Amino acid sequence: MKKITTASLLEMKKRAERIAVLTAYDATFAQLQDRAGIDVILVGDSAAMVMAGDSTTLSATMDQMLYHVSCVSKGIERALLVADMPFLSFQITPEETLENAGMFLAEASAEAVKLEGGKPVIETVKRLVDAGIPVMGHLGLTPQSIHKFGGWGVRAKGKVEAAQLYEDALALEEAGAFSIVLEKIPAQLAAKVSQALKIPTIGIGSGPDCDGQVLVNYDMLGLYEQMCLKFVRQYRKLGEEVRGAVKEFITDVKEGNFPSAEESYYTETKEDENIPHYPRP
């Protein structure tokens, strides 16, 4: 299958082909999703929640994200690999931001980075794009600002915030972003933004009219059970499957049913004459 690039996503929008995006944090899931035909794999700072067990994404560090992105890159052949820039990796000096973004491409084999925010990050986006680093924007509910928002509620419901988001989307496109994630905003606003932009929008909790959709893979597979959001469709309930498998394993071990003779190794005679016997001290 043809390799997906940032240019591919622009072409997909032009021909009204929806873009499918999932997160991944390791090579195994990346390979499974890539072979299934996913268009984009985002290594999200959501790793801090679904992998590390934290209550927000704020604890994700550059070292952690570089590790996860590097792992994911080993499982990808077709999908576009986007790395999430963690909290305080781009809200700093332009030089440090450029260095951090460059590390994702040079050291971890990412093909683009994603960063949150509108007007405050426009100059950052321009600088990264000018340096040859593709940038995906992120507007609406931006998890790194969760304490500022005071919760996980829908954003841009009012006229002022909606107008600002619309302007931010246009500014991100003008700055050179190749795509924008729209998270948890009214579907009507997401539709208007998507229609206004030449670059594709990727929705998460923002209705059906975005150019693509993204979910956290642990959410859509039913593996992350600490939070179940309205917009998450669980295609499988693997949490239940995992618990069931573990219970069966425990029972087999306790009752001596695992391992069986077929799952064990023996000498040719299945006797222990080749094993030396030592007297007890």
C-alpha positions as CSV (number, residue, x, y, z in Angstrom):
1,M,0.0,0.0,0.0
2,K,1.1,3.5,-0.8
3,K,2.8,5.4,2.0
4,I,0.7,8.1,3.6
5,T,2.3,11.6,3.8
6,T,1.2,15.0,4.7
7,A,0.5,15.6,1.0
8,S,-1.6,12.5,1.0
9,L,-3.9,13.9,3.6
10,L,-4.4,17.1,1.6
11,E,-5.3,15.0,-1.5
12,M,-7.7,12.9,0.6
13,K,-9.6,16.1,1.7
14,K,-9.8,17.3,-1.9
15,R,-11.5,14.0,-3.0
16,A,-13.7,13.9,0.2
17,E,-12.0,10.7,1.5
18,R,-12.3,10.5,5.2
19,I,-9.1,10.1,7.2
20,A,-8.8,7.5,9.9
21,V,-6.5,8.2,12.8
22,L,-5.7,6.2,16.0
23,T,-3.1,6.6,18.7
24,A,-0.5,4.0,19.5
25,Y,2.3,3.9,22.0
26,D,4.3,0.7,21.2
27,A,5.5,-1.3,18.2
28,T,3.0,-4.1,18.5
29,F,-0.2,-2.0,18.4
30,A,1.4,0.2,15.7
31,Q,2.0,-2.8,13.5
32,L,-1.5,-4.2,14.0
33,Q,-3.1,-0.8,13.2
34,D,-0.7,-0.1,10.3
35,R,-1.4,-3.5,8.7
36,A,-5.2,-2.9,9.1
37,G,-4.8,0.2,6.9
38,I,-5.0,3.1,9.4
39,D,-4.0,6.4,7.7
40,V,-2.3,8.2,10.6
41,I,-0.9,7.0,13.9
42,L,-0.6,9.7,16.6
43,V,1.7,9.0,19.5
44,G,-0.4,11.1,21.9
45,D,0.7,12.5,25.2
46,S,-2.4,10.5,26.4
47,A,0.3,7.9,27.1
48,A,0.6,9.6,30.4
49,M,-2.9,8.4,31.2
50,V,-3.4,5.1,29.4
51,M,0.2,3.9,29.8
52,A,1.5,5.5,33.0
53,G,-1.8,5.7,34.9
54,D,-1.8,9.5,35.5
55,S,-5.1,11.5,35.7
56,T,-4.0,14.1,33.0
57,T,-1.6,14.3,30.1
58,L,0.6,16.9,31.8
59,S,3.1,14.5,33.3
60,A,4.3,13.3,29.8
61,T,8.0,14.3,29.3
62,M,10.1,14.6,26.2
63,D,12.1,11.5,27.1
64,Q,9.0,9.5,27.6
65,M,7.4,10.7,24.3
66,L,10.6,10.1,22.4
67,Y,10.7,6.5,23.7
68,H,7.1,5.8,22.7
69,V,7.5,7.5,19.2
70,S,10.6,5.5,18.6
71,C,8.9,2.2,19.5
72,V,5.9,3.0,17.3
73,S,8.0,3.9,14.4
74,K,9.3,0.3,14.3
75,G,5.8,-1.0,13.7
76,I,4.9,1.3,10.8
77,E,5.3,0.9,7.1
78,R,2.3,2.8,5.6
79,A,0.7,5.2,8.1
80,L,1.9,8.8,8.7
81,L,3.5,9.0,12.1
82,V,2.7,12.1,14.2
83,A,4.3,12.8,17.5
84,D,2.5,14.8,20.2
85,M,4.7,17.6,21.7
86,P,4.2,17.3,25.5
87,F,3.5,20.1,28.0
88,L,6.3,22.6,28.3
89,S,8.2,21.2,25.3
90,F,6.9,24.1,23.0
91,Q,5.7,26.8,25.4
92,I,9.3,27.8,25.8
93,T,12.0,29.6,23.8
94,P,11.9,29.3,20.0
95,E,15.3,27.7,20.0
96,E,14.3,25.0,22.6
97,T,11.0,24.4,20.8
98,L,12.8,23.8,17.5
99,E,15.3,21.5,19.1
100,N,12.5,19.4,20.8
101,A,10.5,19.1,17.6
102,G,13.5,18.2,15.6
103,M,14.4,15.4,18.0
104,F,11.1,13.7,17.3
105,L,12.0,13.5,13.6
106,A,15.8,13.0,13.8
107,E,15.9,10.6,16.8
108,A,12.5,8.9,16.9
109,S,11.6,8.8,13.2
110,A,8.4,10.8,13.5
111,E,7.2,12.4,10.3
112,A,5.3,15.3,11.9
113,V,4.6,16.8,15.3
114,K,1.3,18.0,16.9
115,L,1.0,20.9,19.3
116,E,-1.9,22.4,21.1
117,G,-3.2,26.0,20.9
118,G,-4.2,28.8,18.7
119,K,-3.0,32.4,18.6
120,P,-0.1,31.9,21.2
121,V,1.6,29.2,19.1
122,I,1.2,30.7,15.6
123,E,4.8,32.0,15.4
124,T,6.0,28.6,16.7
125,V,4.2,26.8,14.0
126,K,5.7,29.1,11.3
127,R,9.2,28.6,12.7
128,L,8.8,24.8,12.7
129,V,7.3,24.6,9.3
130,D,10.1,26.9,7.9
131,A,12.6,24.5,9.4
132,G,11.0,21.6,7.5
133,I,9.0,20.1,10.4
134,P,5.4,19.4,9.5
135,V,2.9,20.6,12.1
136,M,-0.6,19.4,13.1
137,G,-2.6,21.9,15.1
138,H,-5.0,21.1,18.0
139,L,-7.9,23.4,19.0
140,G,-11.0,23.1,21.2
141,L,-10.5,21.0,24.3
142,T,-6.7,21.0,24.6
143,P,-5.9,18.6,27.4
144,Q,-2.7,20.4,28.4
145,S,-4.9,23.3,29.4
146,I,-7.2,21.2,31.5
147,H,-6.6,23.1,34.7
148,K,-7.2,26.4,32.9
149,F,-10.5,25.1,31.6
150,G,-11.5,23.5,34.9
151,G,-12.7,20.3,33.5
152,W,-13.2,18.1,30.4
153,G,-16.3,19.9,29.1
154,V,-17.2,20.9,25.6
155,R,-15.4,24.0,24.4
156,A,-16.4,26.9,22.1
157,K,-20.1,26.7,23.0
158,G,-20.4,30.5,23.3
159,K,-20.0,33.0,20.4
160,V,-16.8,34.6,21.6
161,E,-14.9,31.4,22.1
162,A,-16.3,29.9,18.9
163,A,-15.2,33.0,16.9
164,Q,-11.8,32.8,18.4
165,L,-11.4,29.1,17.5
166,Y,-12.5,29.8,13.9
167,E,-9.9,32.6,13.6
168,D,-7.3,30.3,15.2
169,A,-8.0,27.6,12.7
170,L,-7.5,30.0,9.8
171,A,-4.3,31.3,11.4
172,L,-2.9,27.8,11.9
173,E,-3.6,27.1,8.2
174,E,-1.9,30.3,7.2
175,A,1.1,29.5,9.4
176,G,1.6,26.3,7.5
177,A,-0.1,23.6,9.6
178,F,-1.0,20.6,7.4
179,S,-4.0,19.5,9.5
180,I,-5.9,20.5,12.7
181,V,-7.4,18.3,15.4
182,L,-10.7,19.6,16.7
183,E,-11.5,18.2,20.1
184,K,-14.8,18.3,21.8
185,I,-16.4,21.3,20.2
186,P,-20.0,21.7,18.9
187,A,-20.6,19.7,15.7
188,Q,-22.0,22.8,13.9
189,L,-18.8,24.8,14.6
190,A,-16.6,21.9,13.5
191,A,-18.5,21.6,10.2
192,K,-18.0,25.4,9.5
193,V,-14.3,25.2,10.3
194,S,-13.8,22.1,8.1
195,Q,-15.6,23.8,5.2
196,A,-13.5,27.0,5.6
197,L,-10.1,25.3,5.6
198,K,-8.2,23.8,2.7
199,I,-6.3,21.5,5.1
200,P,-8.1,18.6,6.7
201,T,-9.6,18.6,10.2
202,I,-9.5,15.6,12.4
203,G,-12.3,15.4,14.9
204,I,-12.5,13.9,18.3
205,G,-15.9,14.5,19.9
206,S,-16.6,17.1,17.4
207,G,-19.3,15.6,15.2
208,P,-19.4,13.8,11.8
209,D,-18.5,16.6,9.5
210,C,-14.7,16.8,10.1
211,D,-12.4,15.4,7.4
212,G,-11.3,12.6,9.6
213,Q,-11.7,11.1,13.1
214,V,-9.3,10.1,15.8
215,L,-9.7,8.0,18.9
216,V,-7.3,6.8,21.6
217,N,-6.8,3.1,20.7
218,Y,-7.1,2.0,24.3
219,D,-10.5,3.7,24.4
220,M,-11.9,2.3,21.2
221,L,-10.7,-1.2,22.2
222,G,-12.3,-1.0,25.7
223,L,-8.9,-1.3,27.4
224,Y,-8.9,2.0,29.3
225,E,-11.8,1.8,31.7
226,Q,-11.1,4.8,34.0
227,M,-12.9,7.2,31.7
228,C,-15.7,6.5,29.2
229,L,-16.6,9.5,27.2
230,K,-19.7,10.1,25.1
231,F,-17.9,10.3,21.8
232,V,-15.9,7.1,22.3
233,R,-17.3,4.1,20.4
234,Q,-16.0,0.9,21.8
235,Y,-15.4,-1.5,18.9
236,R,-14.3,-4.2,21.3
237,K,-14.4,-4.7,25.1
238,L,-10.9,-6.1,25.4
239,G,-10.7,-5.2,29.0
240,E,-13.3,-7.9,29.7
241,E,-11.4,-10.3,27.5
242,V,-8.1,-9.7,29.2
243,R,-9.6,-10.2,32.7
244,G,-11.2,-13.4,31.5
245,A,-8.0,-14.7,30.1
246,V,-6.1,-13.8,33.2
247,K,-8.6,-15.6,35.4
248,E,-8.3,-18.7,33.3
249,F,-4.6,-18.6,33.6
250,I,-4.8,-18.3,37.3
251,T,-7.1,-21.2,37.6
252,D,-4.9,-23.4,35.4
253,V,-1.8,-22.6,37.4
254,K,-3.6,-23.2,40.8
255,E,-5.0,-26.5,39.6
256,G,-1.9,-27.7,38.0
257,N,-3.3,-27.7,34.5
258,F,-0.6,-25.4,33.1
259,P,1.9,-26.2,31.7
260,S,0.8,-29.6,30.2
261,A,3.3,-32.2,29.1
262,E,3.0,-30.9,25.5
263,E,4.0,-27.4,26.8
264,S,7.1,-28.8,28.7
265,Y,10.6,-29.9,27.7
266,Y,12.1,-33.3,28.6
267,T,15.2,-35.3,27.8
268,E,14.8,-38.0,25.2
269,T,14.0,-40.7,27.8
270,K,11.8,-38.4,29.8
271,E,13.8,-39.5,32.8
272,D,16.2,-37.7,35.0
273,E,19.3,-39.9,34.8
274,N,21.2,-37.1,33.0
275,I,20.6,-34.8,35.9
276,P,23.3,-35.0,38.6
277,H,22.1,-35.8,42.2
278,Y,23.8,-34.0,44.9
279,P,23.7,-35.2,48.5
280,R,22.0,-32.9,50.9
281,P,24.4,-31.0,53.2
